[in-house]
Amino acid sequence: MHTTPLYRQLADYYLSAIRAGTLATGDRMPSVRKLMQNHAVSLSTALQMCRYLEAEGWLEARPRSGYFVRQPRRIRLAPASEPRPATMIDPAQFVGIHERVSAIIAQGQRPVRINLARATGAPELYPHQQLRQLASSLLRQHPYLLTKAISPGGNRELKATLAKRSLDAGISTSAEEITITHGCIEALNLALRAVAHAGDIIAVESPTFYGLLQVLESLGMKALEIPTSPSTGISLEALELAMQTYDNIKAVVVVPHLQNPLGSIMPDDHKQKLVRLCEARQIPLIEDDSYSALASSDRIPTAAKHWDHTGNVIYCASLHKVLAPGLRIGWMLAGRWQARVNMFKYAQTRYNEELSQLIVATFMQSSNYDRHLRKLRATLSAQREQMAEAIATYFPEGTRLTVPDGGVSVWVEMPEQVSSKAVFEAALQKDILISPGLLYSNSNRFNHFLRLNCGTRYSDGLDSALRTLGKIILEARDATQSAAA
Amino acid sequence: MHTTPLYRQLADYYLSAIRAGTLATGDRMPSVRKLMQNHAVSLSTALQMCRYLEAEGWLEARPRSGYFVRQPRRIRLAPASEPRPATMIDPAQFVGIHERVSAIIAQGQRPVRINLARATGAPELYPHQQLRQLASSLLRQHPYLLTKAISPGGNRELKATLAKRSLDAGISTSAEEITITHGCIEALNLALRAVAHAGDIIAVESPTFYGLLQVLESLGMKALEIPTSPSTGISLEALELAMQTYDNIKAVVVVPHLQNPLGSIMPDDHKQKLVRLCEARQIPLIEDDSYSALASSDRIPTAAKHWDHTGNVIYCASLHKVLAPGLRIGWMLAGRWQARVNMFKYAQTRYNEELSQLIVATFMQSSNYDRHLRKLRATLSAQREQMAEAIATYFPEGTRLTVPDGGVSVWVEMPEQVSSKAVFEAALQKDILISPGLLYSNSNRFNHFLRLNCGTRYSDGLDSALRTLGKIILEARDATQSAAA
């Protein structure tokens, strides 16, 4: 059902030629006409391929001459390190992350000049005008929308729309199986409360989104951090080992696509194995799929839920990163825990307000949504590339960089002795907000990492902020080196 | 600071004369001019008094002749019984209420002709047009409202407005102390999670709102039901006894004003004693104050929080019953648990969407809000009275009725052998939805009670539904009597 689109197959073909040196920097690419002939593809496929490689930084278009090979500066940077074996965190070493996170979040709550800590795109990357007009028109169509008691169970139209759109991720479901929540974070809360209790161990990716670590802490559950690769996601070997070692793992939580903060995308066979592994051990798998519509490929990656035939996967997602950061609409397919999840949802926050649900449902029913996603993906791809180039230029030697194949951020590994907390504080002095790596684990293992947001249009201000950031990291590195000397 | 307004003092004066028979049915009331002279009050006070007694059913206005005394039919009905002593429920007898509630709610989710189960007024009783216009105008003023990441900590303007409005309830607070939540139900969840754990005992009113019993069940906490009077609220003697008997009561939850379902309003000295009692035993007091703006008096009743000087009272409230049932805006003053509550709120659902908060803040800043409340109170008062009259006319002998001094419902006590579940089912057959008393306790003690909503404008359809309901109850009574014979 899901195959790699033709232009991407073609792009991979030329990319390996560039990587092998067959096509060197400065070489002219075959003309579009030639590409069409050689590969028997359409004009649009040939063009799509060239534009894709251009957005990814491998080609540059010269007016009236065609496309030429270039070496992105950023390929001088190695990708962030793969996890070392045997680095699993014992949940007994669990230390509360909330205080650490709150302290950092509190510091970052004042307005800053350059905000690189966000987990969404800038407001203007989303269809603000269309959504606004929809809101006003829906209010006219439904005069009692704000004063009528909310109909139970979440808006039916939104659930039907989400069910239909889920087909693109390989999920065949129905409106009845969907629970609407306040963002993905409420979905994760409900999922965890449905399958585990205080004191239980939950296997999570390492590094992982600090929001998840906070949820676990607030529910009294313990995170068991499983090594996770910046390219292929959670290590299945380590997870299986963990399952053999700990007999009270009550759930596994993964972000298979554009993992936060790594940006990794799990290969399909990994996802399938993961589903089987959890099923065999009767451990519920919680899948957080909030970013997948931002993957660079033209098709939505297949959800792990696709391979679930027993209801053992709880699928959670949200729209506020892909459609409207100001609306907090999440949703979930709770599989065999649906009744329990609905009970908790009702007792916890009742149902979401109707207006937001209707705005989103109406927008998603139209092709405007597809157009918006295509545009957003292209914009983010170009912005990731520009950020990566700037990082390669301005950050000190020894910096490593993972540029994910989609999403709103890059993952930077600084020289090992540099503390992200120190960089965070120094940057804040310069009115720049970043997301320090130490937020993403209960250990200190990621303290020399940064997650940098690429959701803002590249500008002189941003360029100069990245240059400043590079200097701060250099100074931090030199300071620790002279201290060690 | 808070004294009974003059017109109410005057009304009480004449009411006792009517009750004593000094003024008999059909007697003419002193003219307004006479009232002004006799009591040295203004024209508006005299008029206000007459209109109040008219709305309460004690006077009728005859064109060009003035006000005459009448006997509301409903005073033939005794108020619902006071609780019997020693009827406290042992939490060990705790049985899950959720299944019972869900079954009933599920049955009631199909559209019905007459819905008497609501806990809010009908949509047209709220300022739908003004709120709608505000929404559209705010969207124009803030073009990125829907696509901008939500600013942390809840909307500042709303919090400032709520702080200012709280002065009317005798609460002096600041925006910084307020947490915005998804309805009062999330506030109650956060409050309970902040002060207690699974397995702990929570003292609640009996009967109490089933939503609270569900929250407790979903958190694994146990409800200890304290006898509660339909007129003065929770029994302080029984509560004190309970505190002496059980040493693991971790919180007390009360609705001091227009308690749900009773409609009772705690006298000020009871509230003050309750605050002291909890403080002395270091048991947190959770106050749910969602209905107080609907109290018939022209001033908002003083919150228990008013007497709290140590942060031991967690005050929870919401706006969707008084301002906009379609918006789920709740808020809380978490006292000394504020940091913990904010942590849970962030981890559970992040922050509420901005648009709803701004709509409500803007509306509450204007005098339109006061005008709306005055109108709503008057409408509800008249509707309660009409319902009460109909119940007195149509319901069988032995029916007792508590008509609260405000709010959206009345509390009906049927002959003891009648089951509210049977009445619920028979009524649903006739397309009438009611709220059966068995929802309001983990015991069956309130199975012969009904909560009936008065939030809908009185109509022939409603009148005929009440007549049908009366017949159903009569048949149910006779059926059990003949079965017993």
Interface residues (C-beta under 8 A of the other chain):
Chain A: H98 S102 I105 Q109 R118 T120 P123 E124 L125 Y126 P127 H128 Q129 L131 R132 A135 S136 L139 R140 P143 Y144 L145 L146 T147 K148 A149 I150 P152 G153 H182 G183 I185 E186 N189 H197 A198 G211 Q214 V215 E217 S218 A324 P325 G326 L327 R328 M343 F344 Y346 A347 Q348 T349 R350 Y351 N352 E353 E354 L355 S356 I359
Chain B: H98 S102 I105 Q109 R118 T120 P123 E124 L125 Y126 P127 H128 Q129 L131 R132 A135 S136 L139 R140 P143 Y144 L145 L146 T147 K148 A149 I150 P152 G153 H182 G183 I185 E186 N189 H197 A198 G211 Q214 V215 E217 S218 A324 P325 G326 L327 R328 M343 F344 Y346 A347 Q348 T349 R350 Y351 N352 E353 E354 L355 S356 I359
